[in-house]
Amino acid sequence: MEAICSVRIAKDDEKLLKNFELSDASKPEDVEISPTMSVELIDPSGGKVFGIRMVSPLQVQKITEHTFTEWDFAITPLSAGKHLIYLYAHFIEDFDGEETRRTISFKRSIEITTEKVEELHEWQPTNIIISQK
């Protein structure tokens, strides 16, 4: 079952937590912020434990004074157990007209409890109708 994971960055906690439902897994972190940033979630097993896809339309975003910036990821657990997932925050800065990038990483262990789903190995008939006009 796919779950949506949101990563937010804001200049203060009030903006960060606006309209955000905190859960036991939600934990604000103090990090350095640059005017432009991107984030990515990585399965260090190479996709054997988590299926991860970014659902936000923009990977690189501006960090502003007046609100939060958010990235959403759809995550599908592929293996039960306790596994690591990496969150990378990328700082994108301009020094004398030259873009520089720095990265910090957050390693989080996530425990996944799932039940095995039996796969259906028989074909189901389907009707397809195609017409030509």
URVENZI-V686765 format. One record per residue. N is the residue number from 0. SS is DSSP state (@ for helix, = for strand, . for the rest). PHI is phi in whole degrees, 0 to 359 (none if undefined). OMEGA is omega in whole degrees, -180 to 180 (999 if undefined). Layout:
BEGIN
N/SS/PHI/OMEGA
N/SS/PHI/OMEGA
END
This chain:
BEGIN
0/./none/-178
1/=/281/176
2/=/234/178
3/=/264/177
4/=/246/179
5/=/253/175
6/=/243/-179
7/=/241/173
8/=/228/177
9/./212/-177
10/./280/175
11/./209/-175
12/@/296/-180
13/@/299/178
14/@/290/-179
15/@/301/-173
16/./265/-179
17/./299/179
18/./56/-179
19/./243/178
20/./277/178
21/./282/174
22/./238/178
23/./298/-179
24/./276/-179
25/./276/-179
26/./217/177
27/./298/179
28/./241/173
29/./274/179
30/./223/173
31/./291/-178
32/./236/173
33/./247/-178
34/./298/178
35/=/229/-177
36/=/216/168
37/=/218/177
38/=/227/173
39/=/212/174
40/=/254/-175
41/=/231/170
42/./270/-177
43/./295/178
44/./275/179
45/./81/177
46/./95/179
47/./275/-176
48/./254/-179
49/=/230/165
50/=/265/-175
51/=/234/172
52/=/220/178
53/=/282/178
54/./252/174
55/./286/-178
56/./288/-178
57/./240/176
58/./279/179
59/=/264/-177
60/=/223/176
61/=/279/174
62/./255/-175
63/./249/180
64/./286/-166
65/./267/-179
66/./204/178
67/./269/171
68/=/244/-172
69/=/224/173
70/=/237/178
71/=/243/179
72/=/233/172
73/=/265/-177
74/=/239/177
75/=/244/176
76/=/288/-178
77/./249/-176
78/./212/179
79/./286/177
80/=/126/179
81/=/252/-173
82/=/226/176
83/=/269/169
84/=/227/-178
85/=/254/171
86/=/248/177
87/=/250/173
88/=/253/-178
89/=/253/178
90/=/266/-179
91/=/241/-175
92/=/232/179
93/=/247/176
94/=/244/179
95/./53/177
96/./80/180
97/=/246/-180
98/=/284/175
99/=/237/180
100/=/231/174
101/=/228/-178
102/=/227/167
103/=/239/-179
104/=/238/174
105/=/237/178
106/=/256/-179
107/=/236/175
108/=/266/-178
109/=/238/177
110/=/263/-177
111/=/248/175
112/./248/-179
113/./224/172
114/./253/-180
115/./293/178
116/./258/179
117/./285/179
118/./275/177
119/./273/-176
120/./253/176
121/./234/-179
122/./278/175
123/./254/180
124/./293/-180
125/./225/176
126/./259/176
127/./236/180
128/./244/179
129/./237/178
130/./238/178
131/./247/-180
132/./257/999
END
